[in-house]
Structure formats: C-alpha cells, structure tokens
Amino acid sequence: MAATTHTVTNQAPPLVGYDVFTADRALAAAVERHLDPALLDEARDELSGLGRSAGSAQVQEWGAQANEYPPRLRTHDRYGNRIDEVEFHPSWHRLLGKGVAAGLTAAWSRPGGHVRRAAAFVLWTQAEAGNGCPLSMTHAAVPALRTDPALAAEWEPRLTSTVYDRALRPAAEKAGVIFGMGMTEKQGGSDVRANTTTARPLAEDGTYELTGHKWFCSAPMSDAFLVLAQAPGGLTCFLLPRVLDDGSRNVFRIQRLKDKLGNRSNASSEVEFDGTWARRVGDEGRGVRTIIEMVAATRLDCVLGSAALMRQAVAQAIHHCTYREAFGGKLVDKPLMRNVLADLALESEAATTLALRLAAAYDEGSEQERAFLRLAVPAAKYWVTKRCTPLVVEASECLGGNGYVEESGMPRLLRESPLNSVWEGAGNVQALDVLRALQREPQALDAYLQEVGRARGADHRLDAATKNLLSELAERENVEVRARRVVERIALVLQGSLLVRFAPPEVADAFCASRLGGDWGSAFGTLPHGLDLATVVQRARPVA
C-alpha cells in the first residue's frame, strides 16, 4: 500500500483529449464570421478533426518527442560521400505529414482557403510549433512563383498538394514538395541588398550557377528553395532544387545546424553554394520585389504562430487554475488571479481576432484589401509577436513552480515565444516597413482607416484612441524615432475596432478600458475594477 505522503491531490489533470478548435471560442467565431456560409459545415468538420488531433495524447507525445530528439546533420555517408542530409525523429515527419494533409500548404487552391488555413495553422502550432516553418514557407512560395507563369504551372500543384513525401528525389517524381528559403547572409542580415552570393548565367536561358554562403537557410531538408543572389542585372530571386532532374544532388552544402533557443524540432542551417544550379524567378534586378509577397505571407504566419502560442499558454493557465485550490477555494475564483487570467485572455483573443481578419483579407483579394494588408500585416507582426513572450511568462507563473518544469510544456512555449518577433524581420524592420507604407502608399492608410471607422461611435475610448492616432500620424518630425510607438497604436486601435464589432461586450469593454482607455498597469493582472472578468475568463476556458 502506498504511503499517504505519496497520494497526489490538488493537481490539475492534463489538458488532453479535447478539441482544440471548438474549445477556442474566439477562433471558432472568427471562422464563422469570415467564411462563406456555404463553406462553414465542411470547414468546421475539417477544423474540428484537426483540433481533436492537436488535443490528443498521441500528437502531444509526438511534439514532445520531436523536441526531445532534435534534428541531426549528416554531412557524409559511411563511405565518405558528401550527402548533406538532416535526420529527424519519426515524430517530426508524422507532425509535418499531418500538417500537409490538413491543407496547411493548400490555401491558394480552394475557396476560403486562407481563413481555413489560418485557423488550422493556429490549431496545429499548439501541438508543436517547429513544423510551422516548412509549412509556412511552402505556402508562401506560391505568390513568388506566380511572377513566372511557367514556373508556377510546374511547381504550384506540388506546393499545394496534401501529400507529404520526405524522399530526396527529383520533384517531377513527387506528388508533393516542401519549400525552404535562404535570404539572410552574415554581413547583411535583414539588409538583403547587401547579399554577396553571386549568380553566373549558364547557356540555357533562365538558368544560373550560384556561389555563396547563406547564414540562415530554413528547413534544409526541403525539396527546393527560393534564394536571393547578385546576378549581372542586380539582386535576383532564384529557385534552387535540392535534387536535379537527372536524380543527382545539387551542390547544397550544409555547414552546420543552428543551436537555437527554441524551435528545437526544426532545423535551421548555414549552407554553401559552389556552382549550384538554379533557375531565375522573375527578372534580374527585381529579386526583392519578386520575393516580397512570400515575405508578407510568412509574416502573417508569424502573427498566427504567436496567436497560437498565446492561446495555448492561456488555455493551460485557465485549465490549471480551474482545478487548483488555494486559500480555501479554486484559484480561478480568486479576484486577483481572475484579473490576471482575464488580462491574458484579452490579449489572446485580440491576437486571434486580428490574425483571422488578415487571413480574410487575403481571401477577399480586392485592391482595397491588398492596401489594408500592406499596412496591417507589418503592424500586426510587430505588435502581436512582441506581446507573445510576456504573456507566456505570466501564464507560466499561473502554474507556479509547476510551470517552470519541463513536463508542464510551458518552458517549451516560453522558448518558442520570442521566435516570431525575430523571424521575417525583427521589430525595427516591421516598424520601418509601416513608415514606408504610410509615406509611399496613401491608399494603405485610407484602407486601414476605413476598417477602423466601421466601429466609430461604438466606444468612446476607441474613438478617442483613433483621434490620438491621427494626431500622431500627422506629426512628421522625428517619425523614425517614434516608429515603434506609432505602430503599437496602429495595432491596438485596429484590435480594439475588431473586438468592439465582433467580440462579446464584456471582452470589448475590458480591452478598450485597459489598452485604449489608459486604465491599465505595466503588468498583466492590472485591469480596472468594475469589469465582468468572470465572463471573460469563462469564454477563454478550454473545455476538455
């Protein structure tokens, strides 16, 4: 018989065996809001199925295994032949395969595809964030390839396939492919125009030989990559296949895998090109313009990825506090803890609501929506990804010491949380991109203001914040120094507008009072007195 001191009491059960989609009321509501009613039943069935997978014990175990056994680089085989392969735990391939099968690379080929994919991306990232990188880049490569109709006709069916084929063989022999990207070089970083990789034209029209070094090349196990290199006509975009048509390996020398803070299950690498065959995408000298749509799509995925991490952290915190007792009652019922949980829930719902609105703009595809995205995507990427880490830290603290232990899963979320703020352009890059949009594309600001204006008169704090934002935008002096401040306000006003229009009154009221009305402290859990916080927390509770 076990000793009484070994009897476990007052611990929350694992958050497992639940539908991650239906348990997320903000996400489910956004899908219903933005999809054509004719698509809703099918989309709900798909997303609920993926949600049950993401919440299952098996998939959660896959995520843990993929991180516990990270990828390994094998530069040579046993005979000394250079092979440059990355080995993954089988759980990685299972996760990536289910992501592809769920349509996470197929948004461009079906009605309502971007909203459906965005919701699925939020769900699947909560199971394991590492496989989001190759899924994101494969999805985002499509608009870049469409600048060359012949390339798009050849490659797009493979990119948007729901078949995951991990074998290294010619793309023409595969039913589906995965794409990576290599832009960053050690001397340039985000300044991609400083790239020194060279491209020498070959005899066959549109083909080149690349020589150079990429400091960050994501997903080096991919079938092909979009890269930037200096051609005779200037910086140019290229498609670089991993395996050539004759079955031979292209020259793609993986120098090392990055030892990263988080995102451990995913391989990021340094690679060398030395006479590497590639095909031009778009015109010479227009590499940035060619690849910019890919960058914009991956930036949206950074917003979605952060929203997913925030949602999972909040779900874990509320779940724990619903069961944990302290000082004579449930933690969730303690006024101060309720304030913390409600504050976290507001941040999470605002992120999810904004991210799905951006996805809907992609589906709409009108000139107005494209102008809106030009400003809203970098602003959202800046703000939502910045909010992710402090939220995950606070959510972990809700679990007390349990949240500091690896088995809780919270440390994995915490290590992952800064990633999306760094990838695809860090905070200053996003802020400066917003400034460029404001200065060069007045239609972007017009589209943004029209979107925000749809909530005019519904909340006096939102109206006042919008007025203050307009005053800030009208002030041109020292605008670069103030860029982060401006972008933060752009994002908050947009979030406030969306919540006022679409969220329950209790959520919108609390958000506007704190984020826009100024009645908020410097840490989570400082919401003003008088709000209906119990309703806010209950809305965010994941019902297993």
N, C-alpha and C positions, 0 to 999 in steps of 0.2 A: 504494500500500500504506500502511495506517495506521501511524503511528509507534507503537512499542512502548509509549510512555508513555500512549497513548490506549486501550490494551487494558484492558477492565473485568474485574476479578477480585474475588473475595471479597465480592460483594454478593448479598444475598438476592433471589431472584426475586419479582416482585409476587405478593401473595396475592390471586389472581384465578382465576376459572374453577373454583370449588368450591361445594359445597352447604353453605351456612351453617348449615342445620338439622342435618344428620347429623354435621357436624364439631363440633357443640356437644353433648357427651355429657350434660352436666348438664341442658340444656334438653330433649333428647330423652327422657331418663329421667323428667323431671317430667311431660311429656305422657303417657307410658305409664302413669305412676303414677296420674294424676288423671282419665284418661278412661275411660269405659265401654269394655271390650274390644271391644264390637260396633262402636264408632266408630273404633277405632285405625287400621285399614288405610286408611280414607278420609282420616283426619286426617294420617297420615304422608305419604300421596301428595300432599295439598294443601301441607303444610308443606315437604316436600322440593322440590316445584316452585317454591314461593316462595323457598326457600333457594338454589336454583340461580340464580334471577333475581337475588337480592340479591348473590350472589357473582360475577355475570357482569361482564365488561368493559363491556358496554353500560350496565348500570344504574349501575355505579360512575362511568362517564362522565357519566351524567345527574345524579348527585349533585354531581359537581364543577362541572358547568355551572350548575346551579341556584344554587350559591353564588357562582360567579364573575360571574354576571349576576343580581343580586338584583332583587326587585320594584321597580317604579317607580309613583309616584302620578300619575294624570292627573285633575286636578280639573275641567277643561273640555275640550270638543272644539274643533275648529279654528274653529268659528263662535261660540264664546263661551258655549255652553250648558253648564251645570253637569252633569257626569256622574259624578264621584266614582268612578272605576274604578282598579283596580290591575292593571298589566300584569306578567305573569310570563314567564320564559323557557319555551319549549315543554317543556323537560325537567322543569320543575316539574309541569306538567299530566300528563306521562307518569307520573311517580312517584305523584302523587296518584290518578290513574286506576287504576293497578295496585294501589294500596293498597285502594281501594274495591272493586275487582273481587275482591280476595283475601279479602273478608269482614271487613275491619277496622272496619266500622261495622255489622256484622250479628250481633253476639254474642247479642242478645236474642231472635233469631228461630230459633235452631236448637239441638239438643241438644249439650251440652258446649261451647256457644258461647263462653263466657268463657275457658276454658282454651285452646281453639283460637285464639281471637283474641289472647290474651295472648302465646302463642308466636309468632304471626305478627307481632305488634307488635314483639317483640324482634328478629325477623329483619329486618323492613323498616326499622326505625330504624337498623340498622347500614349500610344503603345510603345513607340520608340522613335525619337527624333532623327537619329542618324541616317536612316534610309530616305529622309526627305530631300537630301541634297541631290542624288542622282534622279529622283523622281521630278524634282523641280527643274533641273537643267534640261532633262529630256522634254518636258512640257514646254519650256521656254524657248527651246531651239527653233520651234516651228515658225514663228514670225520672222526670225532672221533668215531662215532658208527661203521663205516666200519672196525675198527680194530677187531670187533667181528661180524662175518658174520651172526650169528643167531639173534643178536640184530638188526643189520641193516635190515635184511629181515622183521623183525617185525615192526620196527619203521619208516624206511625211507619213505614208502608210505604215512604215516600220516604226516611226516615232510614236504614233498614236495607237499602235497595236495594244491589245490587252494580253499579249503573250510575252512572258519573260524567258529569255534564252540566254543563259550565262556563258555558253561556249564561245571561245575565241575562234571565229571563222569568218569568212567574207560576209558582209552584210547582206549581199544578194541571196545568200543561202539561209537567211534567218527570217522568221515570221515577225520578230520584234527586236528592237535595238534600244540601247541606253546611250545617252549622250552626256559628255562632260564639257568643261570649259576651261581654257587657260589664257588669261589676260595678264595677270599680275607678274611683274618682274621685280627683282630685288632692288634695282636702282630707281624704280618708278612708283611702285605701289599703286595707289589709286590714280596716279598721273599716267594713264596708259599711253599717252602720246610720247612718253619717254622710253617706250619699249625699244629694245635693240635687236630682237630676233629679226633675222633677215629672210627675205623670200626671193629666190632667184627663179625667173621664168624658165620653164622647160619647153621642149619643142612642141608638145601637144598644147593646143590653145586652152588657157584657163588652168593649167597645172604648174606647180612650182615645187621647188626644193627649199625646205626651211632649215635654218641653222640658228640655234639659240637656246636660252635657258628660261624656264618658267618657274618662278619662285613658289607660286601656288597653282597647282593643277588639281581640280577637284575630281573625285571619282575616277581614278586612273584605270579602273577595270572596265571602263565604258567601251562601247564599240566604235565611237567616233567622238571628235572634239571640235568645238569652234574655238579658234585661236586668232590672236592678232599678231601681225608681223609687218615689218617695213619692206614693202615692195618698191620697185623703181618709181611708181607713182605716188608713194606715201603709205601711211598706215592702212592696212587692208585686212579684211576678215577672210579666214580660210577654214575649210572643212578638212580635218585630218583623220583619216580612218585608222583604226588600230591594226586591222588586217587588210592587206591589199587584195585585189580581185583574184590574183593567182594563188591565194592562200598563204603567201609569205607574210611574215610580220613586218610591219612598218617600223622604221627606226624611232623608238619611243622609249628612251632610257630613263627608268625611274631611279633617281639618285637616292631618295630616302622618303619615308613617310613622316609626316609632321607629328610630333608628340604634343597633342593638344590638351587644353584644359578640360574640355568636354567633347561631345560629339565623337566619343571614343570608338563607336562601332563603325564609323565611316572613315574611309581612307582619304586623306589629303596629302598631296605629294609635291616634290620638286622633280621636274623632268627636263631632260636634254633632247634637243632635236639636232641631228647631224646628217644632213642630206635626207631629211624626212619628206616624203611625198605628201602633197596637199593640193586641194582644189580651191580655187578662188570662189568666194561668195560675194556677189556684188562687184562694184567697180573698184579699181585700185584707188587708194587715197580716201575711200569712204568707209573705212573699217568701223569707226565709232558709230557713224550713222546706221550702218548695217546691223550692228550688234546691239544697238540701244534698246530695241524692242525686247530682246532677250533679257537684258538687264532689268528693264521695267517689270517684266513678268516675274523674274526671280526676286525682285524687291517686294512685290506683292506677297510672294511666298514667305518672305521674312516676316511680314506682318501676320500672315496666317499662322506661321510656326510659333511666333511669340504668343499669339492669342491662344493657341493650343496649350502651350506650356503653362500659361496663366490659368487657363480653365482647369487643367489637371491639378495644379497646386491648390487652387481654391476648393475644388471638389474633395481633395484629400483632407484639407483643413476642416471644412464643414463636416465631413463624414466623421473625422476623429472627435470633434467637439460635440457631435450629436450623441455619441456613446460615452464619452469620458465624463466621469463625475469628479467634482472637487468642491470642497467647502459647502457640502450639503445639497448639491444639485448638479444638473448637467451643465457642462461648460457653455454649450450653445445658448443657454438661458441666462447666463451671467451678463449683466448690462455692458460691462467693458469689453468682454470677449465678443459679444454681439456687435458692438461698434466696429471692432477690428474686422470681423468676418464680413459685415455688410460693406465696409470700405473696400475690402478686397474684391467682393462680388461686383461692386460697381465698376471697378477698374477692368475686370474681366469681361463683363457684359459690354462695356463701351468698346473694348478692343474687338470683340467678336462682331458686334453690330457694324462697326466701321469696315472691318475686313470684308464682310459679305457684301456690303454696299459697293465696294470697289470691284469685287468679282462681278456683280450685276452690271456694272458699267462696261466691263469687257464684253459681256453677252449682248448688251444693247448695241454697242459699236457705232453709235451715231457720232457725228462731228462734235456735238455738244458734250457727249460723254467722254470722248477722247480728250477734249480740252480739260474737262474736270479731272480726269486721271493724271494729266500732266502735272497738276499742282498737288492733287490729293495723295498720290502714291508716295512721293518722297516725304511729304509731311507726315503721313501715317507711318511710313517706315522709320522716320526719325523718332516719333513720339512713342508709338506702341512698343517698339523694341527697347527703348530706354526705360519704360515702365516695368518691363518684364522682371529684371533682376531684383529690384526692391520688393516687388510683390512676392516672388518666390521665397525670398529671405523671410519675409513676415509670415507667409503661410507655413513655412517650416517651423517657425517659432511657436505657432499654434499647437504643434505636436509636442512641444517641449523637447526634452532630450531625445525622445523617440525620433524626432525629425532630423536629428544630427547623425543618425545611424543609417548606414548604407541600406539595410534591409527595408527601411521605410520607403525607399525610392526617391525621397526628397533631395538627397545630395546629388543624385543624377540629374534631376530637374535643375538644381542650382548651378551645376557645372555647365549645363546646356544654355542657361538663361542669357548670358551675355553675347552668345554667338551671333544672333540675327542682327544685333546692332553693329557688329563688325563687318560681316559679310555683305558683299554687293554695295560697298561704300559706307564708311562709318558716319557718325553723326554729323561732322562738319561737311562732308561731301553731300549729304542729303540737304542740309540747311542751305548750302550754296546753290544746289540744284533748284530749290524752291525760289531763291532770289533770281536765278536766271529765268525761270518761268514767269515770274512777276514782271521782270524787266522787258523780256523779249516777246512774250505771248500774252497780250492783254485778254484774249479770249479765255485763257485758263482761269484768271481771276473772275471774269464775268460768270463763267460756268460754276465756279465754287460759290460765289455769292448768290446765284440763283438757287443752288442746292440748299444753302443755309437759310435763305429767305423763305423757304417753304414752311419754316416753323415760326416766322415772325408773328409776334403778338401772343404767342402761346405761353411764354415765360419771361417775366420782366428781367430776370438775371441773364438769360440768354440774349435778350435784346440789348442790354447794357454791354455785355461782353462783345457782341458783334460791333456795336458802335465804337468801343475802345479799340478793337482790332483795326477798324477802318482808319482811325486816327493814327495808329501805329504804322500802318501801311503808307499813309500819306507823308510821313516823316522820312525824308530820303537821306538825311545826314547820318553818317556813321552806321549805315544799314548793315554792313557786313559784321560789325561788332555786335549788333543786336540780332543777328540772324537766328540764333537758337531761340531767343525769346519770341520772335515773330512766328517761327514755325510751331513752337509749342502752342501758341494761342490759336493759330490756324487749325491745328489738330483738335484742340479742346472745344472750340466753337463748333466744329463740324460734328464731333461726337455728341455734344450737347443737343444740337439740332436733330440728329438722328434719334436720340433717346426720347426727346420731347415728343417727337412724332410717332414713335413706334413702341417704346418700352412702356411697361405699366407705370401709372402716375407716381407710385412710391419710389421707383428706380430713378425716373427723370427728376423728381423733386430733390432727392438726395444728391444726385450728380450735380445739378445746377447750383444747389446751395453750397456745395463744397468746392467743386472745380471752377465754377464760374462766378459764384457769389462771394467768394473770399472767406467764407466761414469754415476754415479748414486749417489744420496744423501742418507740421512738417513731416509727420509720420502717419502711417496707416492707423486707424482707430481713433481719429480726431474729428469725426463727423459731428455736426452741431446737434444739440438737444432738440427734441420735438419731431424728429423724423420717424417714419414707420420702418424701423430697421429689421424687425422680426419678419416682415413680409419680404424684404429684400433678401435676407438670408435664406428663407424658406424657398424662394424662387431658385436660388443657386444650389440648393442641396441636391446631390446626386442620389436618386432613389435606386438602390441596388435591386 
